[in-house]
Amino acid sequence: MDEYSRFVDWDKMDVSAQSQDTKELSCTEFQELKHLARQGYWAKNHCLRAKVYHKLISSIPCRTVTPDANVYRDIVVKIVGKRSSSSLPLPEFVDNSLVPTYCLNAEGVGAVRKIILCIANQFPDISFCPALPAVIALLLHYSKDEAECFEQVCRILACNDPSKRLIDQTFLAFESSCMTFGDLVNKYCQAAHKLMVAVSEDVLEVYSDWQRWLFGELPMAYVARVFDVFLVEGYKVLYRVALALLKFFHKVRAGQPMESDSIQQDIRAFVRDIAKSVTPERLLEKAFAIRLFSRKEIQLLQMANEKALQQKGITVKQKSLAPPKRQNVHLAVHAENFKSEIVSVKEMRDIWSWIPERFALCQPLLLFTTLEHGCSLSRFYSHSEGHEPTLLLIKTTAKEVCGAYLSTDWSERRRGGNKLSFFGTGECFVFRLQPEVERYEWVIIKHPELATAGPETGNHSSPAPSTLSSGSGPSEPSDRLSPFLSARHFNLPSKTASMFMAGSSECVIVGGGDGQALYLDADLNHGRTSHCNTFNNQPLCSENFQISVLEVWGFRDTMNG
């Protein structure tokens, strides 16, 4: 049909969707390109899409010495030799069982393996890149020959712009992206996340499939539309689309029995057959309707997860015929080693599914309990200080159970001197387990432009505790700043920071979402809760309650003891 048809099996392509209009693309402004990509301007013209891909990839800033088409022509015969391309062994950094063919003809299918081997020869620093076969297979549809496709893929791999993340090329980057995706699902797809928790023994194992959904299971017409936007907007697009896939899966499959013994297999099957329920346009519309994170926030969250993995020594994939043994998020709460007077193992595992992935790799460590250490607030502080984060659990005499995930060391309370001052980060949240399970997240900042504000000034004092009971009204989703990251990352002025905790010699205060707040007296025998009924949610517990048991848990590194 055109000069870019050499590797295409047109019997597999939806030719009826291919317009023959001689469209051109002359714009260079990012905003206009973004709009055109999202609208599918070049999606129905094979030749135009090929030219747009070439233009966008050519503009990627790369390392000074980046292999090009001539390099491919020089090395392909030496590397491949006379071997049949279908029998070529692939490098360990790709998944040999996941090499999609999309709508390629026999020559194209063989070319994918040849290009992968040549890339392995030119990029010895790649240690783990499961998305690579899918990217090559896709780009072959829009390449004149193998050499051109090789050059385009090399430019994507050799991108040296630190602000432009494209394809994960190490096990550390891949694993941290899976953890980051898990964090995002936990926040922005809570209904789907609850389903994953209910039916899966290992939530992170399910979320580790997120790139496979996009680069492996998603049909050609869909992955091409995603790639259109990805080349313009970058890595964040992949997170958005994967979140949208999970939202649609939950919507379509909610209440239905599982089709297999594995939720992973069910999601993969749903993505493969997504055309039965969702169009490419609807998928992208859903993805970009999620008003959430900025690129900076994603980078900070990714860095935090990478650091957590590095500290645990999880940096390379174990070479084994079996799948790599992953640190199981749920099994970090070991039944044989866990004992609480407040929550069961199952309840603690549910709490574990709410916390940031980098800490879910740890197991709970009991730091303080009123049954053993008494009801002294000073002992509460002495046992809790030096641990960040911590988990507060409370059981009342009325058998209500509530608590809070506290991201910051209690020693921070001293920064205010004798004055009650608030501190903490947006990762904090409060929750109720009995009589009903509910989690309340707090951070709603109405001015995300403050993320570029200057250094903090003044102290960290906050309004009186009574202010917590008033809460803040719901804001538009576009007004929210990601709750994952500390105010210190953004140098936010103290009055707008997500300060959540306060403590003095007289009391402990923990403020939460929808106006939920806990106030504990100095003797840790009594407390009260305040509640702003913004969304008709039930309060954490009785307005004035008596504490039966209070526990503080830390997070012990399961890899390094």
CORQUIQUI-V663801 format. One record per backbone hydrogen bond with DSSP energy under -0.5 kcal/mol. NH is the residue of the N-H (numbers start at 1). CO is the residue of the C=O. If there is no record, write none. Layout:
<<NH;CO> <NH;CO>>
This chain:
<<5;2> <8;5> <9;103> <10;8> <12;9> <13;9> <15;13> <17;14> <18;15> <19;17> <19;44> <23;21> <26;24> <33;29> <34;30> <35;31> <36;32> <37;33> <38;34> <39;35> <40;36> <40;37> <41;36> <43;40> <44;40> <45;42> <49;45> <50;46> <51;47> <52;48> <53;49> <54;50> <55;51> <56;52> <57;53> <58;54> <59;55> <60;57> <63;158> <66;64> <72;68> <73;69> <74;70> <75;71> <76;72> <79;75> <80;76> <81;76> <81;77> <83;80> <87;84> <88;85> <94;91> <96;94> <98;95> <100;98> <104;101> <105;7> <109;105> <110;106> <111;107> <112;108> <113;109> <114;110> <115;111> <116;112> <117;113> <118;114> <119;115> <120;116> <121;117> <122;118> <123;119> <126;123> <127;169> <128;169> <129;93> <132;129> <135;131> <136;132> <137;133> <138;134> <139;135> <140;136> <141;137> <141;138> <142;139> <143;140> <149;145> <150;146> <151;147> <152;148> <153;149> <154;150> <155;151> <156;152> <157;153> <158;154> <159;156> <160;61> <161;61> <162;160> <164;161> <165;163> <172;315> <174;170> <175;171> <176;172> <177;173> <178;174> <179;175> <180;176> <181;177> <182;178> <183;179> <184;180> <185;181> <186;182> <187;183> <188;184> <189;185> <193;189> <194;190> <195;191> <196;192> <197;193> <198;194> <199;195> <200;196> <206;202> <207;203> <208;204> <209;206> <210;207> <212;209> <213;209> <214;210> <215;211> <216;214> <217;212> <218;213> <219;271> <222;219> <223;219> <224;220> <225;221> <226;222> <227;223> <228;224> <229;225> <230;226> <231;227> <232;228> <232;229> <233;229> <234;230> <235;165> <237;234> <238;235> <239;235> <240;236> <241;237> <242;238> <243;239> <244;240> <245;241> <246;242> <247;243> <248;244> <249;245> <250;246> <251;247> <252;248> <253;249> <254;250> <256;253> <266;262> <267;263> <268;264> <269;265> <270;266> <271;267> <272;268> <273;269> <274;271> <276;273> <277;274> <278;274> <283;279> <284;280> <285;281> <286;282> <287;283> <288;284> <289;285> <289;286> <290;286> <290;287> <291;289> <292;290> <298;294> <299;295> <300;296> <301;297> <302;298> <303;299> <304;300> <305;301> <306;302> <307;303> <308;304> <309;305> <310;306> <311;307> <312;308> <313;310> <314;309> <315;313> <320;318> <326;324> <328;326> <332;328> <332;329> <333;330> <334;332> <337;334> <338;334> <348;344> <349;345> <350;346> <351;347> <352;348> <353;349> <354;351> <355;351> <359;356> <360;356> <361;357> <362;359> <363;556> <365;554> <367;552> <368;552> <370;550> <372;369> <373;369> <374;370> <377;375> <377;522> <380;376> <381;377> <382;378> <383;379> <384;380> <385;381> <387;384> <389;406> <390;406> <391;553> <392;404> <393;551> <394;402> <395;549> <396;400> <397;546> <399;396> <401;434> <402;394> <403;431> <404;392> <405;429> <406;390> <406;404> <407;405> <412;409> <413;410> <414;411> <415;412> <416;413> <417;414> <419;416> <422;460> <423;501> <426;485> <428;425> <429;405> <430;440> <431;403> <432;438> <433;401> <434;401> <438;432> <440;430> <441;439> <442;428> <446;444> <450;447> <451;448> <452;449> <453;450> <462;420> <467;464> <468;465> <469;466> <470;467> <471;467> <479;476> <480;477> <485;482> <489;486> <490;486> <490;487> <491;487> <492;487> <496;493> <497;493> <497;494> <499;497> <500;423> <501;423> <502;509> <503;421> <504;507> <508;520> <509;502> <510;518> <511;500> <512;516> <513;440> <515;512> <516;513> <517;530> <518;510> <519;528> <520;508> <521;526> <522;506> <524;521> <527;545> <528;519> <529;543> <530;517> <532;514> <533;531> <534;532> <536;533> <545;527> <547;525> <548;395> <549;395> <551;393> <552;368> <553;391> <554;365> <556;363> <556;554> <561;557>>
